[in-house]
Amino acid sequence: MTIQNHSEARTIKAVLEIRPSEWCPLTTTGEDVIDAQMLLANDVCHCEFMVDTTGADGDITIEHSSQAHDDPCSCHVFAEFDCVPTIVGVEPDGIVVSVYLPGHDVIWDLVSALKEISERVVLRKIIEEQGTSAERARTIDMESMTDKQRQALELAVEHGYYDQPSEVSLSEIASELDISKQALSQRLATAERRVFTQLFPD
């Protein structure tokens, strides 16, 4: 067996909120889960949860769950995009994951693929680390937008609205969202302004 070694510097990090579908082992998350880890090995997603059993003198237990590739979950999606996810937060209805990306161009494809197998996916932040110092990192906080603004921006990017030439019209996106072209234009303008003011604060 030949083992190939490949190393590359990655400076773009995405922080995502994921509410898994019912067949994903990550659905074990809940109010009592205080930490979680996931690993894909031999096409099987393995998850471990640290659970605070408050009813038993505050004891901590570790629960293990796994899922084969027959029902793909977020582990498999991250692997397809050559990404290694790190669970940085556990919430009652899901997890918060950070992941370093191979490039800007995969962000929206990754989000779209995760949405296909999850109940809900929210891109919270995009961080571009330009050096070892935190002051040199550029962060786009997607939570500064409303859900409707973020949805409009994500859809516009996914459908190629910002490509040159554009692959979709405002009217087509507005129709998919079931809103007027003017309403979509306003949402995108507000979302774009929030992105640009974070990229260029001065």
VENKAPE-V626433 format. One record per backbone hydrogen bond with DSSP energy under -1.0 kcal/mol. CO is the residue of the C=O (numbers start at 0). NH is the residue of the N-H. E is the energy in kcal/mol with one decimal. If there is no record, write none. Layout:
<<CO;NH;E> <CO;NH;E>>
//
This chain:
<<10;128;-3.4> <11;100;-3.2> <12;126;-3.5> <13;98;-2.1> <14;123;-2.4> <14;124;-1.5> <15;96;-3.1> <16;121;-2.5> <17;94;-2.4> <18;118;-2.3> <18;119;-1.5> <20;23;-1.7> <23;26;-2.0> <24;27;-1.4> <25;28;-1.8> <29;32;-1.3> <31;51;-3.1> <34;49;-2.7> <36;47;-2.3> <38;45;-3.4> <40;43;-1.6> <43;40;-2.6> <44;66;-2.0> <45;38;-2.6> <46;64;-2.7> <47;36;-2.1> <48;62;-2.5> <49;33;-3.0> <49;34;-1.0> <50;60;-2.4> <51;53;-1.6> <52;55;-2.3> <55;58;-1.3> <58;52;-2.9> <60;50;-3.2> <62;48;-2.7> <64;46;-3.4> <66;44;-3.0> <67;70;-1.2> <72;76;-1.5> <73;77;-2.7> <74;78;-2.0> <75;79;-2.1> <76;80;-1.4> <77;82;-2.6> <78;81;-1.7> <85;97;-2.8> <88;95;-2.9> <90;93;-1.7> <93;90;-2.8> <94;17;-2.8> <95;87;-2.6> <95;88;-1.4> <96;15;-3.2> <97;85;-2.4> <98;13;-2.6> <102;105;-1.2> <103;106;-1.5> <105;109;-2.7> <106;110;-2.3> <107;111;-2.5> <108;112;-2.3> <109;113;-2.4> <110;114;-2.1> <111;115;-1.2> <119;18;-3.1> <121;16;-3.0> <123;141;-2.7> <124;14;-2.4> <125;139;-2.9> <126;12;-3.5> <127;137;-2.8> <132;135;-1.6> <133;136;-1.6> <137;127;-3.3> <139;125;-1.8> <139;141;-1.0> <140;143;-1.6> <141;144;-1.4> <145;149;-2.6> <146;150;-2.5> <147;151;-2.1> <148;152;-2.3> <149;153;-2.7> <150;154;-2.4> <151;155;-2.2> <152;156;-2.3> <153;157;-2.8> <154;158;-2.2> <155;160;-2.9> <156;159;-1.2> <159;162;-1.0> <159;166;-2.4> <168;172;-1.8> <169;173;-2.9> <170;174;-2.2> <171;175;-1.7> <172;176;-1.9> <173;178;-2.4> <179;183;-2.1> <180;184;-2.4> <181;185;-2.1> <182;186;-2.1> <183;187;-2.8> <184;188;-2.2> <185;189;-2.1> <186;190;-2.5> <187;191;-3.1> <188;192;-2.1> <189;193;-2.0> <190;194;-2.0> <191;195;-2.8> <192;196;-2.4> <194;198;-1.9> <195;199;-2.7>>
//
